Amino acid sequence: MKFEIPETKKLVFESLIPIRWGDMDAMGHVNNTTYFRYLETIRIDWLRSIGGMPNPLGEGPVIVNAFCNFYKQLEYPGEVLVKMYTSHPARTTFETWGTMALPDSPELIYAAGGATTIWVDFPKQKAIELPQWMRSIVS
């Protein structure tokens, strides 16, 4: 099953991530699980940049699902340009999307994925309303 990334989304962050030798599998290309790590890295770097890191004694974001569509194989050596997008804020959730390309051809997407993020009160272990400051960033 292929998940579509929406046309309407907001670019919120981008970064170059080095492709490491250990990211490859026996077939000589980046292992599928590593693409999820690239998406995780860009999401965490973005959250850190906006002051949105989870606070175990307070509140913050939790990923409730994630997916990745693979289009072309990434290979070592090199870097991957990962772009992070947001969309669809709801009462307690918002969507994040990521595209992965090579820096010299950013229009050619090698993989794309996304995740639903829910805002949680960690001590209560309960979803809470998305804070207005976060809603304004992801809208």
FENFEN-V148254 format. One line per field, one symbol per residue. ss: DSSP state (h for helix, s for strand, l for the rest). psi: psi as a letter, one per 40 degrees, with the letter a starting at -180 (. if undefined). Layout:
# FENFEN-V148254
ss = ???
psi = ???
This chain:
# FENFEN-V148254
ss = lllllllllsssssssssslhhhslllllslhhhhhhhhhhhhhhhhhhhllllllllsssssssssssslllllllsssssssssslllllssssssssssllsssssssssssssssssllllssllllhhhhhhhl
psi = hhhihidhihheiiihhhhideeiaeeeihiddddddddddddddddddeffiihdebiaihheiiihhhdihiiiiaihhhhhiiifhadeiiiiiiihiidegeehhdiiaiihhihihddefiiihhidddddde.
